[in-house]
Amino acid sequence: MLWLLLVAGHETTTNLIASGILALLTNPAELDRLRADRSLLPGAVEELLRYVNPLNHATDRFTLEPAEIGGVTIPAREWVLCVTSSANRDPDRFGDPDRLDVARDAGGHVAFGHGIHYCLGAPLARLEGEIAFGALFDRFPALSLAADPSSLRWRHSSLIHGLESLPVRLR
Ligand code: HEM
C-alpha cells in the first residue's frame, strides 16, 4: 500500500507538472490566457490532465462475461487494457482533441481512470497541479524552454507517459 501511494502519487503528479509545463510553453497563447485570467486555473489543470495524460492506461481489467464495446464483443475471461490516452483524445467527446484549450470543458476525461478503481489521489493531484502551475508561472514570469522540443526524450514505458527531463530557464 505504501509503494502504491508513493509511486502512484509521485511519478504521476511529477509527469503532470513537467508535461503540463511543456504543453503550456509550446502553446504560448494558452499560457497567456491562463496568466491573464487565473480563474481558468482549475479548468486548465483538467485540460492538462486530458491533454498530457500522465498514465497511458488504467489498472488492468478482466471480463467476467462477454461485453460489447464499440461494436466489438470481448469474450468472458479476457484481459482488457483500457487506453485512457486514446479515450482522452476521442474526437466524439472532445472537439479538436489534439488542441490544448485551457478554457475547454475537459470534464469526463479519464486521466484518473473510472469506476471502482478510480484514482484515490485525484483530489490531491488536482491541488498539487494548481499550486505548482500557479506558483511556477507567478514566481518565474520568464520561464522558458532551454531545449528544442523535438530533442526532448520521452520515457520508454507502456504505462508512464512522461519526459526523461525538461530543461528550462527560470529567468
Ligand atoms: C496526476 C496525477 C495522477 C494521475 C494521472 C493518476 C492516475 C491514476 C489512474 C489512471 C489510476 C487507475 C484508475 C483505474 O484503473 O480506473 C490510478 C489509481 C490510483 N492512484 Fe492515482 N493518479 C495520480 C495521482 C495520485 C496520487 C497523488 C495518489 C496518492 C497520493 C494516487 C494514488 C492512487 C491509488 C492508491 C490508486 C489505486 C486505486 C484503486 O485501485 O482502487 N494517485 N491513478
Residues whose N, C-alpha, C, O or C-beta is under 5 A from the ligand:
A	BS01	HEM	L4 L5 A8 G9 T12 T13 L16 P54 L55 H57 A58 T59 V110 A111 F112 G113 H114 I116 H117 Y118 C119 L120 G121 A122 L124 A125
